[in-house]
């Protein structure tokens, strides 16, 4: 099987004081869970990538037909359409669909085009007892069954039997709604791989979207996603994070599925990077972590008093569980790894959820409708609901345009808004550079381990695009 090699790469770089994340998880004061003990054994070998696939219109067209029409895609969350008749559009490149809540616990997805003359039926989040074309008023019930056609006498071939809205497959997990336009596709469960078991304790279905933005990025969707599939860029792009995030001590795992993969990137927090100077200590790293959490999540909490003679991560993990319980009124028995570290799960091709109480984000990467050099990057802040209180409404997406600051437009993301801005500032440079490369060596050269997720995603692109 391609990718299965005998020689194992060096899986991170740490020291006794700044261990790799696997060592930290073995010592976790809160114990280990199934996700922490699981290891992906797949080793990709796709270390170079033709830069043309980031801008070539022919590649873009192939991706639409062979990936976006064939894979399970994260479209929205159930909370986005809480009432029967609520619906939202989902655009992915030139494709467009819309998702409707058809009953209290039922959803359907339809092609976003009127069967009459192709008018888009759902251009924005909306609600109604019926689905009505704005052009000629053809009308359907929310379950897609034909209700009314003005001057129906002129369309005798269209009946209530054959006049329903064309559907696409829909399934759900963790409060997320996924669709697949391929009627022959396998089940969503197969595409999710290890994620449901690993994130069972995290229970994303019990959470709500506290804040959300959608950023128009001057880069291909793959370039934008790849910025989050490795921690290697932390040293240069986020230098303020080096004293308390162990980028070089990170762990990468890959679990192939039948037609895709689950990838995991696990970055330790509250521990200095190996790139940090000798003045950075675990105690200082823990203090910085606590200050960031207080300023962002827990403004009423007292900062912890840490004893340098004892296990620092155990102390800061216990502090985070305590303030979490005080804030949300519910017990928290998660290990320190979940309370402190940045653990990202990627589901091919474009969905990412963080298994972390520190940075509980959800990412969605989608191509622009016409330009392979543009994409949309959507981020949700998925927070726990307070015990005994109703679920807050899902936050609508704040649109962030080219040249606009996430930090300024979406203050709910706090300090992390600045971090996102730093990432987004890189994207146009990568896109332009890919197109400006020497034609004789226009390839990306990927690291053996730290960029292994990117390697495997491109293995999948090659396999699917050549099918």
FILUMRO-376119 format. One record per residue: x, z negated, y of N, C-alpha, C, O in turn. Coordinates in steps of 0.02 Angstrom, whole numbers, plus 50000, padded with zeros to 5 digits. Atoms other than C-alpha are relative to their C-alpha. Example, Ala and Ser with C-alpha at 12.3 -4.5 7.8 and 13.67 -1.06 7.14 Angstrom:
! residues 2
500455000049941506154961049775500455000050060500974996750059;499585000349941506844964349947499614996350055499864995550110;
//
This chain:
! residues 467
500425000049940500005000050000500445000050062500904995950068;499594999649940500715005050169499994993450037499474990250042;499965006249963501314990150269500244994349958500484989349985;499775005350044501744979550117500745001049986500935005549947;499284999350008503624977350125500294993549973499994988249981;499695005950030504804965450036500334995550052500304989450047;499635003949951505814960150186499524996850050499145000250084;500435003649954504934946750286500334999450068500934997950072;499715000749933505184946650476500084992750018499764988349987;499965006849973505714931150570499354998550036499175002050083;500675001549974504054922950610500054994950057499854989150050;499955004349941504414915750782500694996950007501104997149961;499355003049984505864906650863499884993350035499624993250090;500105006649971505854887850894500594995549988501124997849966;499475005050010506884871950886499674993549978499064993249971;500275006550021506694853850831499544997150054499034994250038;500405002749945506014848951003499425004650019498915002350043;500504995149983505034865051027499835004249938500025010149934;500104996650065504414869750853499545006050005499155006750052;500494994750006503514885450802499324996849984499284991249960;500675002950004501644883050796499824997849930499444993049922;500155002150069501564882150606500244993049985499904989349950;499745006750009502644866550609499564995050037499414989650011;500445004449962501564858850745499344998949963499084993349962;500635000750036500004862350641500084995749937499634992149919;499885004250059500774854350487500014992650018499814988449978;499965006949977501044838450589499384997750037499354992050062;500585001349958499344839150674499684993249985499484991949928;500285006850009498694821350701499265000249982499014995549952;500714999450017496904827650683499895003049932499315004049912;500074996950065497254835250513499965007550006499875010250061;500034992750000497234853550463499325002449977499004999449933;500624996950023495714864550446500165006449963500755008349956;499904994050040495464880350345500375005450038500795008950010;499684994949960495994891650487500754998750007501145003450006;499305001749989497644882350513500425001149937501015002849941;499624999250062498144883350331500005007249975500425009049933;500034993150022497664901750310500565004050033500725003050092;499464995849975499064914350331499855007349981499705008849923;500064992950014498904933150347500655002549971501185001149999;499394997950034500144941550230500175007350012500685009849988;499884992949990500014959550289500565000950052500534998050106;499444998649955501624966050371499985007450018500165011649977;500024992949980501384982250470500705002750011501184999050019;499354996949990502774994650490499965005950049500355010650045;500134994649952502125005550632500344998250066500004996550114;499625002749944503495001550756500085004750060500365002750110;499994995549943503335016850869499325003350008498995004849959;500664997349985501805023950954500095005750050500435004950101;500004994349954501595041051035499604998150063499014996650058;500335002149938501195037251218499425004650019499005002850061;500544995349984500045052451223499314997149985498824998950017;500665002550019498665042551140499694995450053499124993350046;500275004049945498465032351300499695004350056499365001550100;500264996049945497995047251409499745006949979499415010250020;500194993350022497675063151306499245000449991498964996649952;500734999250008495845068951324499805001549928499254999649907;500174998450069495895075651146499994993849956499564993149913;500005006350037496365058551077499384995950019499054992949976;500595003649976494995050851185499375002549965498964998649943;500584997050033493715062951112499974998149926499444996549900;499975001950071494295059250934499804992749990499444991049942;500175007150005494145040450964499244999050004498964994949967;500735000749994492335042451018499665001649934499234997949912;500344997750060491855051850861500204996149938499784994949894;499755002850063492945043150731500094992450001500204989349949;499955007349996493045025250796499374997050030499034993049998;500565003249966491685021050922499335001549968498864997549972;500634998450036490325029950821499994997249929499484997649895;499945001950070490935022350657500104992549988500004990249931;499815007150009491415004050686499444995450024499014997350064;500445005249973490444988050713500274998050068500864996250075;499815001249931490484985250901499634993950028499034993250018;500305005849966490174969150997499655002650063499975005250109;500404997249945488764973851117499804994850052499844996250112;500245005149953488094957651195499934993449962500134993049904;500185006250034487564939851156499244999250002498905001750047;500725001250004485834934251104499754996750064499194998250087;500205003749940485774922851257499915004650061499585002750109;500084995449945485894938151371499295002750005499085004950059;500694997450001484124943251320499564994749966499354995649909;500325005750031483214926751292499255000849985498984997349943;500724999350008481404932851305499825006649966500195011549971;500244993850032480434945551203499905005350053499575004150104;500034994549951480574962151294500605000550044500695005550079;499374999649963482244957951375500455005149967500455005749906;499544995050028483534971751354500595001150047500565000050107;499394998649962485294976451407500305006449974500265007949914;499654994050023486264992751402500694998249973500974993049992;499315000750024487904994351308500325006950002500145011349962;499674993649991489025008651365500704999549969501054994649980;499344999850029490575013451267500245007350003500025011549963;499814993149987491445029051332499385003950021498985001450060;500604996149982490135042951346499384997849961498835000149977;500565002450039489035034051218499634994650038499924990950078;500385005449969487635022651273499424998049953499095002349924;500535002850042486425011351178499664994550042499904992650095;500275006149969485254997251226499724995549946499474997849894;500205005250048484814981151137499404996450028499394994550087;500635003149979483074973451145499854994049955499944994449894;500285005550041482404956551089499275001949986498865002250032;500664997650020480864962150992499534994549976498924995549973;500405005950020480274945050930500444993950013501014994550036;499635006149984480814926950945500705000049969501184997750001;499354999950033482224929550820500155006949971500445007549917;499884993250022482294948450804500265004350057500045003650114;499704995649951483314961650893500045007049971500085007949910;499894993150021483434980550887500455003550051500495001550109;499574995949957484664993250957499795007249994499655009749939;500214993049998484215010851011500515004250038500895001750079;499634995449958485095026151075499694999950070499085000050078;500245000749932484985025251264499845006850031500145008850080;500204993449977484155042051287499275001349981499075000149925;500704998450013482345047451302499965006149955500295011149968;500064994350046481855059051157499685006150033499685011650005;500314994449965480955069851286500535004550030500615010250008;499494995849968482365076151399500644996150014501044998050057;499355003449999483745063451378500114994950053500674992350059;499915004949947483455051751524500214993249971499944991149920;499815006750022484335034951506499424995250009499114994950062;500585004449999483015022051463500154993050026499694989550047;499825006949978483975006151508500665000550037501195000750005;499404999249959485215007651651500304993350022500874993150044;499785006649979485344989051688499614994749962499104996449931;500405005250034484774972251616499294999750030499214999650091;500695000049976482884971951626499554997149947499774995349893;500495002950047481304965751543499335003550010499195006350063;500664997149994479564972051506499655000049933499974999749881;500395000050062478164972451379500055006749964499905007149905;499894993550031478544990851348500665002950027500945000450076;499414996249978480015002951365499735006550028499415010449992;500314994349966479565016351491500535004450032500955002050070;499544995349969480535031951539499835000750074499255001950091;500144999549928480725032451729499855007150024499615008050080;500074993049978480645051551734499295002649990498985005050037;500674997250014479005056351648499534994849968498984996549947;500435005650022478325039351592499825000149926499314997149907;500105001150072478445041651405500134992549987500554989450019;499995007350006478205024051338499994997949927499645000949885;499955002750068478635013951183499894992450002500034989250053;500005007350007478294996251123500724997649994501175001649982;499315002450001479814984951124500335000849932500945000549926;499714998850066480034987950937500175007449989500385009349935;499824992950004480285006550974499455004649977499545010749976;500554995850022478605012750912499675003350061499575000150113;500304996249945477805026251020499334996950021498924995249979;500625002949973476435019451134499595005350037498985005750027;500394995549957475965033251256500455005650025501035004550043;499694994449967476455050651316499495003150048498975005550026;500464996649954475625057051475499945007449981500445010749965;500134993050021474825074051438500225001249928500555006249912;499794999550071475075071051253499755006549968500035008849919;500274993750028474015086651222500525005750001500475010549964;499514994649993475535096951275500594999049952501055003249950;499465001450048476665089151140499694998449931499794992949905;500365001450063475625090750980500454998249942500244995149894;499555001450055477175089750870500274992950001500564990649952;499755007049994477595072050933499424995349983498914995350017;500535004550023476575058950840500264992850000500854991550012;499805007150004476595040150823500444998949939500804993949935;499595000550060477425042950654500725002150015501194998849993;499334997449989478905053250716500264999050071500815001250088;499825000549929478945048550901500344993550020500414992150079;499665006349983479825031750889500705001250026500985006650019;499324999649974481495028250972500504999849943500434995649898;499485000250052483005032250863500414993650004500644991650058;499655006450002483845016150807500725000949976500905005949945;499355000750031485625011250766500014993249966499624988749983;499965006350038486134997450647500184994250046500584995050093;499865006049961486164979850719500064994149953499684993549904;499935006250037486764963250649500294994850048500514996450103;499805005449955487234946250720500454995049964500414994049903;499595005750024488504932450700500204995850061500414998550112;499755004649949488884917050804499685000750067499984998850118;500324998849935487634921650940500195006750029499935008550082;499804993449977488464938750960499585005349965499385004649907;500374994350027487534955150935500495005849992500835007850039;499574994350016488474969450851499575005949980499035005149951;500364993950020487914987450829500495004849966501095004349975;499604994850032488525002050723499585006349995499055006349964;500374993749999487985020050749500075004049936499775009349930;499904996550063488555025150575499524997249948499614991549926;500485002750049487105023550453500314998649932500024995049891;499675001150064488345023850308500524994450003500884993349954;499495005249992489415009550374499874994149953499314992949931;500075006150039489744993850273499694994550042499554995650101;500335005549964488984977050321500464996850052501074997150047;499625003649949489514967150475500434994649969501004993649990;499635005450032490044952950362500695002349976501184998649981;499374997350024491394964050289500495001150058501094999750051;499574998849942492064968650462500254993650031500804993450059;499815006549971492104950450517500554996549961500904992249988;499465002850041493274945850374500004992450000499504989249983;499915007250004493934928150389499684996250058499654990150057;500215003449938493174924450559499434995049990499484989450016;500545005050007491524916150507500224993449970500024988149993;499765006250031492414903650394500484996350047500434990250054;499515003349957493834900250515499694996850062499924991650085;500305002449938492694897750666499354996149988498974994950035;500635003550015491294888450577499934993650041499404992350069;500025006249962491734871950661499905001350075499594997350109;500054998349929491854880450831499295001750019499095000750077;500724998649992490034886150811499845003750065499515001050109;500134996449937489974899750946499265001050014499075002250072;500724999149988488094901250920499704994250040499164994950068;500265005849964487874883950999500254999850073500094995150110;499695000049934488814888751159499635004750048499185008450028;500324995749950488314897451320500525003050046501075000350053;499564996549955489104909451442499964996850069499484997950106;499995003549935489574898751593500205004750057499945004150112;499784995249950490454912851686500205006449964500375006349904;499884993650032490764931151655500185005250052499885005450106;499864994449955491564946151736500145006249959500315005849900;499814993550029491814964551699500445003550050500235005250105;499494997249956493384972051773500125007449983500235009149924;499804993050009493674990751797500765000350007501034998750060;499275000350004495494992851746500295007150002500025011749971;499664993649996496665007151789500485000849941501095001449950;499604999250060497265008851611499545001649942498954999949943;500364998750062496725014851440499794993449968500114988349977;500255006150030495715002351340500494996949951500514990849943;499515002750048497095000751210500574996450036500794991150014;499485003349960498414996651341499754993250023500134988350020;500285006249974497264983351412499934994849945500104989049955;500075004750056496884975451243500694997649977500774991749961;499345001850024498714975651194500334994750043500774991150020;499725005249956499124964651344499844993049975500174988249993;500215006550025498234950651251500164999149926500014993949897;499835000550071498854954351075500714997749988500944997749931;499325002850007500584947351108500134995050057499874995850112;499815004949949501294932251200500695001550029500954997850071;499324998149980502954941151227500065000950076500594999950105;499984998649928502474945451408499984993750043500064994250104;500085006149961502254927251460500614998650044500534996750102;499385001649965504074925151512500065003750067500255000850117;499924996049939504034939351640499375000050043499414999950104;500624999249962502194940351689499704993450023499414993150077;500295006649984501674921951688500544994650000500504990049959;499455004850004503264912051726499794992850010500124988249986;500235006949990502264896851782499764996849935499714990749930;500235002650064501644895251603500554998449951500434995149900;499445000950046503364894951522500154992649984500304991049927;499855007050016503624875951539499504996649954499654991249927;500495003650043502034871951440499645004549951499135002649923;500284995650051501664886851327500565003049958501035005949985;499464997850043502714891251176499925007249977499735008549920;500114993050017502674910251181500435002249940500185005549895;499574997950055504174912851066499864996249936500074998349882;500175004050058503494899550948499315001949970499054998449928;500674997950020501864909050922499995002949929500515004649900;500104997450068501154914850755499505005750002499005005550038;500444994150003500354931650714499815001249927500235001149882;500264999050068499254934850562499545006150000499195007550050;500434994050008498364950450498499654999549933499964998349881;500404999750061496944951250372499635006850000499135007550035;500344993550002496474969450331499304999349971499184995249927;500664999250028494654973750299499945007249975500415011149983;500064993450031493974989350215500135005650051500475010550035;499954994649951493894999550375500284997550067500175000650119;499755002849938494784988550502500464994249986500864994449939;499575005850010495624971750519499784994350045499434995350095;500025005949956495584954150588500724998150014501124997249968;499335002349980497134949350685499954993450036499444992050069;500005006449966497604932250750500674999050036501205000150008;499425001949960498804927050887499914992650018499414990850049;500065007249989499134908250897500604997850042501174998150020;499485002049952500114901751048499954992550012499424990150033;500045007249989500554883151059500004998250074500385001050113;500015002749932500134873851219500254992849998500334989849945;499735006849992500774857151284500674999349964500834994049938;499325000050026502504861951221500395005350039500115010650051;499634995049962503884870951319500185006149958500295005549897;499754994050032504364888751278500754999349989501094995650024;499284999750010506084892151208500345003450059500955002950067;499724996949940506314902251368500074995050058500414996550106;499965005049946506104886451475500684996750000501004996149948;499365003349994507634877651540500004993149968499474990649948;499965006650033508264860951471499624994550037499484989250008;500375005149963507354851551608499274999549978498944994549992;500695000250025505674856051528499974995849937500354996949890;500075004550058505124842451406499295000249974498835002250010;500685000550026503624840151292499554995550041498964996850049;500405004549958503064825751403499765003650062499175003150080;500204996249940503064836751558499505005449982499035006650020;500474994750022502194850651462499314997149990498815000250008;500655003250012500814838651410499674998150066499064998850072;500275001949935500594832451589499715006250036499175005850065;500244994049968500424850251654499355002349967498875004250001;500614998050036499154854351518499414995750023498874998450037;500545004549980498114839051564499775001450071499175001250085;500184998549931498164843351749499595006350005499115006750044;500384993750000497554861051715499304998849973498825001350001;500665001350029496134854751604499574995950047498974997250053;500385004149953495614841651732499745004350058499165003750077;500204996049942495584854051876499485005249982499075007150024;500444994550020494624867051775499374997649964498824999649982;500565002050042493514858351646499724993050017499114992050013;500205007049998493464839651683500204996750065500634992250065;499795002749934493594835651870499904992550007500244989450048;500145007249994492894818051845500444995749955500434989649959;499605003850050494114813151707500644997250031500914999950080;499355002849981495624801951729500555003549959500455005049901;499434997150036497304809451684500274995049949500234989049961;499765004750052498084802051526500654996750020501064999450058;499355003449994499484789351525500355001049933500134998449881;499674998050061500704796151398500634996049988501014994550035;499415003950020502044786451303500505004849968500375007549913;499504995250025503604797151278500304997949934500615001949900;499725002450064504104786251129499555001649941499745000549884;500474998450053502574791951031499865007649998500105011350041;500164993050009501894808650971499615002650061499045000550073;500304997649938501514817951133499385004249987498865003250019;500584995750014500364831151059499414995949974498834997449991;500545004250025499364817850968499654996450057499034995750058;500295003549943499104808451131499595004650045499045002950066;500364995549955498604823551234499395002949964498885004349996;500584997750038497464829751094499454994849999498864996550006;500505005550000496604812651085499674999550069499074998450074;500295000249932496394812851275499505005650009498965004550037;500464994449991495594830051269499354998849961498815000349987;500625001450038494374824751132499584994850037498974995450039;500365005349965493914809251233499625002850060499035001450068;500344997449941493534818451395499475005249982498975005950016;500504995450025492614831951298499374996249981498824998150001;500585003950022491484818951218499644996950059499024996650060;500315002949940491184810551387499615005350039499085003950067;500304994649961490754827251467499385002949966498875004149999;500544996450035489624834751332499564995449958499074997749929;500425004750036488934818951250499955001249926499444999549896;500014998750072489384824351075500694998649971501204999550005;499345001550030490764819250953500405006449989500125011849981;499564994450012492254830550930500554997849952500954993449969;499505001950051493314829450772500495005749988500825005949936;499564994250009494294845550798500734997750000500904992950034;499295001649999496164845050762500305001550069500005004950110;499654998849936497424845250905500085007450013500065009650070;499914992849992497684863750873499425003150039499535007450082;500594997249967495904867650929499934997350071499695000950116;500065003149934495984855751077500545002550049500435002350109;499434998549956497664861951143500205007350001500355010050054;499664993650006498224878851080499555005950018498945005350021;500354993849985497744896651124500015004349937500525007449921;500044996450063497154904650962499495005650008498895004350017;500424994249988496454922250979499885003749934500355005249898;500184995850057495514931550842499765006850026499315007150068;500194993249982495384950450860499665003449941499925003349885;500354996050050494124960750764500045007350021499835009050077;499944993049984494494979350758499315003150013498855001849975;499474997849956494254988850868500084996350065500604997050097;499995001949929493834979151027499754993050017499644991550075;500315006649989493174961351005500514994649990500904994749942;499545005650006494154945451035499644993650019499314993350071;500265006649984493614927251028500564994949991500934995149942;499495005350002494744912351065499724993949963499184991449980;500185006250037494654897750942500374994350035500894992150012;499655004849957495084885051076499514996650046499104999850078;500395003749951494244871251175500345000050069500024998450119;499644999749936495574873351310499835006350038499705006150099;500144993649969495264891751344499495003849957499675008649923;500514997050044493614896551259499735006650027499175006950054;500174993449973493574914951307499755004649945499885003749886;500204994450042492754930251233500175006350038500005006950097;499804993849968493464947551270499645005949968499485006049909;500264993650023492714964851258500375005550038500425005450099;499634994549970493724980751289499635006549983499535008049925;500364993850013492794997251311500275005650044500475004450100;499744994449961493325014651368499525002150055498925000950051;500394997049946492735022951528499615006049972499795008649919;500424994650026491405036451508500355006749998500195010849955;499694993449997492535051051555500754999950005501075004849986;499285000149984494305045451601500374995549952500274989549953;499635004350047495485039451463500494995350035500754990750003;499555004449962496555031551600499644994250034499944990750074;500395005649974495175019151643499644996449943499524999449890;500395003650050494265005551546499664994150033499764992750092;500335006149977493194990051563500234994149957500274994649896;499775006150033493804972651521499514994550019499494992350077;500505005249986492414959751505500234993449969500464993249912;499805006650023492784941151489499434995150012499134994950065;500495005449995491574926951454500364993349992500844992649954;499795007050010491904908351472499444996849959498904995449985;500515002150048490974901851319500054992449990500464990149951;499945007349999490674883251346499494996649955498974999449939;500485003850041489834869851239499384998150041499434997150102;500605002649967488044864951281500024992449997500274989549949;500025007349997487794846851333499464997449953498894999849954;500475002950048486964836351198499374997450035499414993950085;500635002549973485114833151232499745003850060499205002250085;500224996149942484984845951373499875007249978500195009749931;500144993050019484254863551366500615004450013501025003050056;499454995349991485454878051350499965003150070499445005750088;500014996749934485934884251524499945007549991500125010249939;500064992750006485544902451559500685003449999501165000950027;499394996150004486864915351521500185002850068499755005650102;499784997449935487884919951674500035007649998500305010549951;499924992749997487724938251726500725001850015501104997750041;499314997849988489314948351738500115001550073499715005050105;499774998249933490194949051905500435006349993500915006349956;499624993850002490824966751932500624999450044500564997950104;499375000349963492654966951985500315006949999500495009549947;499764993249995493254983652048500755000750001501114995750000;499284998649995494954991752056500264997150066499974998250119;499715003049940496054982252177499704993350019499944990150065;500325006449984494894966952178500294994549956500494995849899;499715005750035495494949652126499484996249960498954994349986;500435004150042494684940651980500004992850026499474989650029;499935006849974495334924152052499544998950060499234993650067;500405000749940494414927352216499265001249987498834997950016;500704998150010492804935152148499644995649949499024995049951;500325004050053492504923551999500334993149999500734991749954;499655006549996493024905852051499904995549940500304990849931;500115004350058492304898251892500575000349950500644995949908;499434999450046493854904451799500614996250026501114995749991;499485004449974494944893551911500695003049996500805008950011;499304998250007496814894251880500095006249956500535010349968;499944994350046496544906751739499835006650034500065011950010;500144993949963495844919351864500645003050027500725009150027;499364997649976497584920551938500415003149943500745008149952;499654997450059498314923051763499735006949982500125011549967;500304993550014497084937251731500235005250052500375011050034;499774995349948497564945151898500725002349986500885008149996;499314998150016499394944851846500015005249944500385010149948;500044995150054498944953951685499755006750025500025012050008;500294993849976497874966751776500475003850046500445009950050;499524996649957499264970351901500505004249959500775009149985;499554996250043500324976451755499695006649975500045011549963;500334994650036499024988451686500115006950030500295011549993;499884993349973499165003051809500725002349991500855008249982;499294998250008501065002351793500135002549929500525007249919;499924997850070500955003851603499695006949991499995011349959;500344993650008499705018051613500405005750033500505010950002;499624994749966500695028051742500675001249966500895006949960;499364999350034502325024551652499945003849935500385007849918;500104996450063501625030851487499975007550012500235011449972;500064992949984501215047451570500635002950031500735009050031;499404997749966502885048251661500625000049954501165001849976;499435000850044503995045451508500345006749984500025012049987;499624994250022505355057551455499665003149940499564999849889;500354996950057504465070151342500394999849934500095000249881;499605000150060505915069251221500004993249965500194992749907;500045006750032505645050651189499404996250028499464990450048;500615002949972503865047251245499644995849947499104997449924;500305004550049503535033051124500084992850025500534991250063;499935007249991503225014351135500374997249940500224999049883;499625003150054504465004051033499784992849994499884988850040;500335006550008503624988650963500444995149962500814997049916;499655005350035504374972150910499754999149929499165000249915;500175000750071504404968450724499464994849989499014995849949;500475005450013503434952150735499534998750059498924998650050;500425002049943502824947850910499495005450020498995003850052;500474994749985501964964750926499705003049936499525008949934;500254997750065501374965950746499255001750003499035006349968;500714998349995499524965750794499925007050030499505010950007;500034993449970499804980850905500205005349949499895010649944;499794995450052500734989350764499425001749953499295007549938;500534998850050499284987050644499415003650030499105007849997;500564996449969497954992650767500165007550002499725011649991;499824993049998498925008950786500045003149930499915009049922;500064997650069499075010550598499285002149985499145007349955;500704998550010497185009850595499785006150039499425010350013;500174994149960497015022350737500235006449963499865011249957;499734994250034498145034450642499585001849939499415007749927;500384998850062497175032350480499305002850015499085007549982;500694998049986495455034150558499975006750037499535010850024;500014993849963495875048150679500195006049958499995011749973;499784994550043496675058550542499505001349943499585006149906;500474999250055495195056350424499605006550008499175008049966;
//
